[in-house]
Amino acid sequence: MTAMLIARFPGDPDKLGAAYDRAHQLIALQPGPPIGELRHHCAIGDDALYIVGLWRSEAHITARFTDLAFQRLLRAAAFPTPDAAEITVLHLHATTPPIDRREPMAMNPAHPNFTRTQQSWDGIAESDFTAALDQLADDVIIENGPGAGPWRHIEGRDAFIQMAMEFLPIFGDTWRQDGTCLYADDSMSIALVHETGTTPAGDVFDNTAVYITRIRPDGIADRVWTVDLDTEAVESFWARNSP
C-alpha cells in the first residue's frame, strides 16, 4: 500500500537547508536500484526542516532509512540521519494528480575504482586504515587544504603515516571521517568527506572536504588533492591549536 512519509528534522533551518542541498546532490549521483520513492518535497519551518514523500510502501521507507550506505551519505553531507527525525508514516488515501508509479531505470554498476574508494572510506570510518594505505603509491604526493593544519604538502606514503601519527593525537579518540565516493573512472575518484574531532580542551574541528585522487592503471593512487569547504573555520581552528 502506498505510504506517506512526514519527517521533521529539528534544528537550525538555515544549516539544515544547506546540508539538505548537499545531500540531495550526492543522492542524485549515487548508483543503485530504484528506492521506491514516488514523490518528494522538502520544506523549511521556523525551527525544523520537513520532508514529505510518497513511497510505494512502508517497507520501502524502512529499507531506505536503515540502509547504512544512505546513512553514511547523510553524515558526509552533515545532514542528520533518520533516527534524529520525528517520523510519521501514513497510508495514502488519495492524491491529485495521480501518481506515476513507473520507476526510473537503475544507473550502471559502479566502476571498480568507485568500489575501492568507498571501501577505503568505510574502513577509515571504522578506524581501519589498511585498505586506504594499500591504495597509496610509495611515492604518493598529497596536497592538502588548510584543514590539515601545517601538513599541507606530503611526499611519500611513509611521510603520510608519520603525519597521521602526529595529527590524530591532537584529537585523542574523537577524530572521525565519514567519506562518500561521488565519482570514479579509470584515472580518478572524487569523494566528499565529513571530518570532525574535539581537542582535550573542548575545541571542535568540523569540516567538509572534497578529496580528488589520481589513480594509476593498476588502481594505485599516486596523487591526492583535498579542498576544504569550511576553510575559514579550519583556519581559525589551527590558529588556536598550532601543534
Buried (B, 14 or more C-beta within 10 A) or exposed (E): EBBBBBBBBBEEBEEBBBBBEBBEEBBEBBEEEEBBBBEEEBEEEEEBBBBBBBBBBBEBBBBBBEBEEBBBBBBBBBBBBBEBBEBEBEEEEEEEEEEEEEEEEEEEEBBEBBEBBBBBBBBBBEEEEEBBBEBBBEEBBBBBBBBBBEBEEBEBBEBBEEBBEEBBEBBEEBBBBBBBBBBBEEEBBBBBBBBBBBBEEEBEBBBBBBBBBBBEEEEBBBBBBBBBBBBEBBBEBBEEBEE
